[in-house]
Amino acid sequence: MRKTGYFFLAFVPLLLVEVIQIFAIFFVFGVSFVTDFFYNINYGGIINSINDVYGMFSDYNFANFIMIIYSIIVICSFGLWYYIKLGGEFRFDFKNNFNFYKLSGIILLVPGAQFLSAYITNITGVIVPEWFEQYEELLDAAGFEYGVTVVLFLYSVIFAPICEEIIFRGVTMNLAKVAVPFWLANILQAFLFGVYHMNWIQGIYAFVLGLILGYICEHCGKIHYSILFHMLFNFWGTVLSGLMPDEISTIAAVFTFIFMFAALILGFILLHIGNQKTI
């Protein structure tokens, strides 16, 4: 296949995962409907079964459960694509691949990226309030308003990071790298990662996050490092963010801004040092 073909093929994963997501929703809907209908066959018929299933889908825990099923399907199917066709490696040799500098850089980048995404969210929300309202509605629908449940934690912190890394840093970026230089492949996969979130505010900060994840995956040489960063980032956003105050003083805001830049710069420096030591 020519380089141009690989470039356009890099758009296919995003289209496929949307199809898989729709399939997962309809599959679970169908199984739930059939089960409810036959279990309650003498108590209301088809209309009641449809209403029962609709009520289930309105429950955020059930919605997150569907997303876990979707993630497992994507991890298995795209994992095979990544492993067989693109030379991906899932086994992590801790003894030979562990790097203290890379790990330290990732740990520093997590709070830096979190504060950066918060600034992007707040600034974008001020410029376009409608986008911020849509973003809050999306978080409420996911169940963040009611606290962190086991299902929400499993999806947000475990399954989603693995799923999204395989899609975008594993398959999409590697396909694009066949056709274009890394820097352009990184921008492309980050852009598609933003589109994948189907929300303006999430899409903007997901694009920035995607650039960081692509850099980590490429320069650390293993997708395991970008998965780790993604898990820690989502853990902070899912669990730790709820422990922070909603309003902070001006001094605290200035300190946070300085810390953000320091963490990001030092994190990238440590990643660079770690990369140099493995060459």
C-alpha positions as CSV (number, residue, x, y, z in Angstrom):
1,M,0.0,0.0,0.0
2,R,1.3,3.4,-0.9
3,K,2.0,6.1,1.7
4,T,-1.1,8.1,0.7
5,G,-3.2,4.9,1.4
6,Y,-1.8,4.6,4.9
7,F,-2.5,8.3,5.5
8,F,-6.2,7.9,4.7
9,L,-6.2,4.5,6.5
10,A,-5.4,6.4,9.7
11,F,-8.9,7.8,9.6
12,V,-10.5,4.3,9.6
13,P,-10.0,3.4,13.3
14,L,-12.2,6.4,14.4
15,L,-14.9,5.3,12.0
16,L,-14.7,1.7,13.1
17,V,-14.9,2.5,16.8
18,E,-18.0,4.6,16.3
19,V,-19.6,1.6,14.5
20,I,-18.5,-0.7,17.3
21,Q,-20.0,1.7,19.9
22,I,-23.3,1.8,18.1
23,F,-23.3,-2.0,17.8
24,A,-22.6,-2.4,21.5
25,I,-25.5,-0.1,22.4
26,F,-27.9,-1.9,20.1
27,F,-26.7,-5.3,21.2
28,V,-27.2,-4.6,24.9
29,F,-30.5,-2.9,24.1
30,G,-31.7,-5.9,22.2
31,V,-30.6,-8.4,24.8
32,S,-32.1,-6.3,27.6
33,F,-35.4,-5.9,25.7
34,V,-35.8,-9.7,24.9
35,T,-34.9,-10.6,28.5
36,D,-37.3,-8.1,30.0
37,F,-40.1,-9.1,27.5
38,F,-40.0,-12.8,28.1
39,Y,-39.4,-12.4,31.9
40,N,-42.5,-10.1,32.2
41,I,-44.5,-11.6,29.3
42,N,-47.8,-11.5,31.2
43,Y,-47.2,-8.0,32.8
44,G,-47.5,-5.4,30.1
45,G,-46.1,-6.6,26.8
46,I,-43.8,-4.8,24.4
47,I,-44.5,-1.2,25.4
48,N,-43.7,-1.8,29.1
49,S,-40.5,-3.7,28.1
50,I,-39.4,-0.8,25.9
51,N,-40.0,1.6,28.8
52,D,-38.1,-0.7,31.2
53,V,-35.1,-0.9,28.9
54,Y,-35.2,2.9,28.3
55,G,-35.1,3.4,32.1
56,M,-32.1,1.1,32.3
57,F,-30.2,3.1,29.7
58,S,-31.0,6.3,31.5
59,D,-29.1,5.0,34.5
60,Y,-25.5,6.2,34.4
61,N,-24.1,3.0,35.9
62,F,-25.7,0.9,33.2
63,A,-24.4,3.4,30.5
64,N,-20.9,3.0,31.9
65,F,-21.3,-0.8,31.9
66,I,-22.1,-0.6,28.2
67,M,-18.9,1.4,27.7
68,I,-16.9,-1.3,29.5
69,I,-18.3,-3.9,27.1
70,Y,-17.5,-1.6,24.1
71,S,-14.0,-1.1,25.5
72,I,-13.3,-4.8,25.8
73,I,-14.5,-5.4,22.2
74,V,-12.2,-2.5,21.0
75,I,-9.2,-3.7,23.0
76,C,-9.5,-7.2,21.7
77,S,-10.1,-6.3,18.0
78,F,-7.7,-3.3,17.7
79,G,-5.2,-5.0,19.9
80,L,-4.9,-7.8,17.3
81,W,-4.6,-5.2,14.6
82,Y,-1.9,-3.4,16.5
83,Y,0.0,-6.6,17.5
84,I,-0.2,-8.5,14.2
85,K,-0.1,-5.8,11.5
86,L,1.7,-3.0,13.2
87,G,4.3,-4.8,15.2
88,G,2.9,-3.7,18.6
89,E,4.1,-5.3,21.8
90,F,2.0,-5.9,24.8
91,R,4.5,-7.7,27.0
92,F,6.4,-5.3,29.2
93,D,9.8,-6.6,30.3
94,F,10.0,-4.7,33.6
95,K,13.7,-5.6,34.2
96,N,14.9,-4.4,30.8
97,N,12.4,-1.7,30.0
98,F,11.8,0.1,33.3
99,N,13.3,3.6,33.3
100,F,13.3,5.8,36.4
101,Y,13.6,9.1,34.4
102,K,10.7,8.2,32.1
103,L,8.5,7.2,35.1
104,S,9.4,10.3,37.0
105,G,8.6,12.5,33.9
106,I,5.2,10.9,33.5
107,I,4.4,11.4,37.2
108,L,5.2,15.1,36.9
109,L,3.4,15.5,33.6
110,V,0.1,14.2,35.1
111,P,-0.6,17.2,37.4
112,G,0.8,19.6,34.8
113,A,-1.6,18.2,32.2
114,Q,-4.5,18.2,34.6
115,F,-4.0,21.9,35.4
116,L,-3.5,22.7,31.8
117,S,-6.8,21.0,30.8
118,A,-8.6,22.8,33.6
119,Y,-7.3,26.2,32.3
120,I,-8.3,25.2,28.8
121,T,-11.8,24.2,30.1
122,N,-12.3,27.4,32.1
123,I,-11.0,29.8,29.4
124,T,-13.1,28.1,26.7
125,G,-16.1,28.1,29.0
126,V,-15.8,31.9,29.5
127,I,-15.5,32.5,25.7
128,V,-18.3,30.1,24.8
129,P,-20.6,29.5,27.8
130,E,-22.9,27.1,25.8
131,W,-20.0,24.7,25.3
132,F,-19.4,24.6,29.0
133,E,-23.0,23.9,29.7
134,Q,-22.9,21.0,27.3
135,Y,-19.7,19.7,28.9
136,E,-21.3,19.8,32.4
137,E,-24.4,18.0,31.1
138,L,-22.1,15.3,29.7
139,L,-20.3,14.9,33.0
140,D,-23.6,14.6,34.8
141,A,-24.8,12.0,32.4
142,A,-21.6,10.0,33.0
143,G,-22.4,10.0,36.8
144,F,-19.8,12.4,38.1
145,E,-22.5,14.4,39.8
146,Y,-23.3,11.4,42.1
147,G,-19.8,10.5,43.1
148,V,-17.4,7.8,41.8
149,T,-18.9,4.3,41.6
150,V,-17.1,1.1,41.0
151,V,-18.3,0.9,37.4
152,L,-17.4,4.5,36.6
153,F,-13.9,4.0,38.1
154,L,-13.3,0.8,36.1
155,Y,-14.3,2.4,32.9
156,S,-12.7,5.8,33.4
157,V,-9.4,4.7,35.0
158,I,-8.8,1.2,33.6
159,F,-10.7,0.3,30.4
160,A,-11.0,3.7,28.7
161,P,-7.2,4.5,28.8
162,I,-6.2,1.1,27.5
163,C,-8.9,1.3,24.8
164,E,-8.1,4.8,23.6
165,E,-4.3,4.3,23.7
166,I,-4.6,1.2,21.4
167,I,-6.9,3.1,19.0
168,F,-5.0,6.4,18.7
169,R,-1.4,5.9,19.8
170,G,-1.3,2.2,18.9
171,V,-3.1,1.9,15.5
172,T,-3.9,5.5,14.2
173,M,-0.5,7.0,14.9
174,N,1.5,4.1,13.6
175,L,-0.6,4.0,10.4
176,A,0.0,7.8,9.9
177,K,3.7,7.4,10.6
178,V,4.1,5.3,7.5
179,A,2.9,8.2,5.4
180,V,4.1,11.3,7.2
181,P,6.8,12.4,9.8
182,F,6.1,11.7,13.4
183,W,5.2,15.4,14.3
184,L,2.5,15.4,11.6
185,A,1.2,11.9,12.6
186,N,1.1,13.1,16.2
187,I,-1.1,16.1,15.3
188,L,-3.4,13.9,13.2
189,Q,-4.0,11.3,15.9
190,A,-4.4,14.0,18.5
191,F,-7.0,15.8,16.3
192,L,-8.9,12.5,15.8
193,F,-8.7,11.9,19.5
194,G,-10.4,15.2,20.1
195,V,-13.1,14.5,17.5
196,Y,-13.7,11.1,19.2
197,H,-14.9,12.8,22.4
198,M,-17.8,14.5,20.5
199,N,-17.8,17.6,22.7
200,W,-16.2,20.9,22.0
201,I,-14.5,21.5,25.4
202,Q,-13.5,17.9,25.8
203,G,-12.3,17.8,22.2
204,I,-10.0,20.8,22.6
205,Y,-8.3,19.6,25.7
206,A,-8.3,16.0,24.4
207,F,-6.4,17.3,21.4
208,V,-3.7,18.9,23.7
209,L,-3.7,15.7,25.8
210,G,-3.4,13.6,22.7
211,L,-0.2,15.5,21.6
212,I,1.4,14.7,25.0
213,L,0.3,11.1,24.9
214,G,1.7,10.7,21.4
215,Y,5.0,12.2,22.5
216,I,5.2,9.9,25.4
217,C,4.4,6.8,23.4
218,E,6.9,7.7,20.7
219,H,9.8,8.8,22.8
220,C,9.4,6.2,25.5
221,G,9.3,3.6,22.8
222,K,6.4,1.7,24.5
223,I,2.7,2.2,24.5
224,H,2.7,1.0,28.1
225,Y,4.0,4.4,29.2
226,S,1.2,6.4,27.5
227,I,-1.3,3.9,29.0
228,L,0.2,4.6,32.4
229,F,0.0,8.3,31.9
230,H,-3.5,8.1,30.6
231,M,-4.6,6.0,33.6
232,L,-3.0,8.4,36.1
233,F,-4.5,11.4,34.3
234,N,-8.0,9.9,34.4
235,F,-7.5,8.8,38.0
236,W,-6.8,12.4,39.0
237,G,-9.7,13.7,37.0
238,T,-12.1,11.0,38.3
239,V,-11.1,10.6,42.0
240,L,-8.7,13.4,43.1
241,S,-10.4,16.3,41.4
242,G,-13.4,15.8,43.7
243,L,-11.2,16.4,46.7
244,M,-10.1,19.9,45.5
245,P,-11.9,23.1,46.4
246,D,-14.2,24.6,43.7
247,E,-12.8,28.1,44.4
248,I,-9.2,29.1,45.1
249,S,-7.6,32.4,46.1
250,T,-5.6,34.6,43.6
251,I,-2.3,33.5,45.2
252,A,-3.2,29.8,44.9
253,A,-4.2,30.4,41.3
254,V,-0.8,32.0,40.5
255,F,1.0,29.2,42.3
256,T,-1.0,26.6,40.4
257,F,-0.1,28.3,37.1
258,I,3.6,28.4,37.9
259,F,3.5,24.8,39.1
260,M,1.7,23.7,35.9
261,F,4.5,25.1,33.7
262,A,7.3,23.8,36.0
263,A,5.7,20.3,36.1
264,L,5.3,20.2,32.3
265,I,8.8,21.5,31.5
266,L,10.5,19.3,34.1
267,G,8.4,16.3,33.0
268,F,9.4,16.6,29.4
269,I,13.1,17.1,30.4
270,L,13.0,13.9,32.4
271,L,11.4,12.0,29.5
272,H,14.2,13.3,27.2
273,I,16.9,12.2,29.7
274,G,15.3,8.8,30.0
275,N,15.1,8.5,26.2
276,Q,18.8,9.4,25.9
277,K,19.8,6.8,28.4
278,T,18.0,4.0,26.5
279,I,19.7,4.9,23.2
